[in-house]
Amino acid sequence: MENDSKNLLIHKMLDVSTVHLTAATLKWLGEHAESEEPNGFIVYAKSKYGYFIPIIEDDDDSLPEDNNIPEDLTKVIEFAQSQDCTWIMIERDAIAIDQLPVFD
């Protein structure tokens, strides 16, 4: 069976450094990644130093106001959306992005 490259679905992923998130946000991500209860925010652990976050398309392509997502993470998600990404990979070895704030 031959693969038809016209039918391939390829997703764009933003590789972002953990320096763009506060320690509190990284802890928040860890709690959500380990949670077995549906919580309205999808995040997967990436080994012990990072996370994968799918960007779920809404009708208006924005985040709901009552989402409880930390502000620094919201900025990362909005930046990823502006770059037409469908996934975010957060890892400590990624390079810093000039357009995003940096935290200690």
C-alpha positions, -999 to +999 in steps of 0.1 A: +000+000+000+015+033-011+013+065+012-003+095-005+015+125+009-015+147+001-035+129+028-008+133+056-018+155+085+012+172+100+010+193+131+032+223+140+047+223+175+062+252+194+093+242+214+095+266+243+118+269+272+108+266+308+123+300+314+091+315+301+071+301+330+072+307+367+080+280+392+043+282+403+031+276+368+055+246+363+041+232+395+005+238+382+013+220+350+028+191+369-004+188+390-026+189+359-004+163+341-007+139+370-044+144+376-067+116+367-098+138+369-110+158+339-101+194+346-107+213+314-070+217+305-050+190+288-013+186+295+010+155+292+043+151+311+074+149+289+099+129+309+106+148+342+115+181+328+087+192+304+052+190+291+032+186+259+001+208+256-024+204+227-039+236+214-076+230+212-094+251+186-124+271+198-149+288+176-133+322+183-097+308+185-091+323+219-089+311+255-120+314+277-117+341+304-126+318+333-100+291+324-077+295+355-047+291+333-018+311+348-010+344+329+025+334+319+012+301+304-016+320+286+010+342+269+029+311+257-004+296+244-014+328+226+021+331+211+018+295+198-016+302+184-002+333+166+024+310+150-004+285+139+009+258+162-013+229+173+010+217+201+034+232+226+064+213+240+078+229+271+113+218+280+142+232+299+167+227+271+147+248+245+160+282+235+144+313+249+120+332+226+125+370+224+088+377+222+080+361+256+088+372+291+116+353+310+114+343+347+141+331+371 
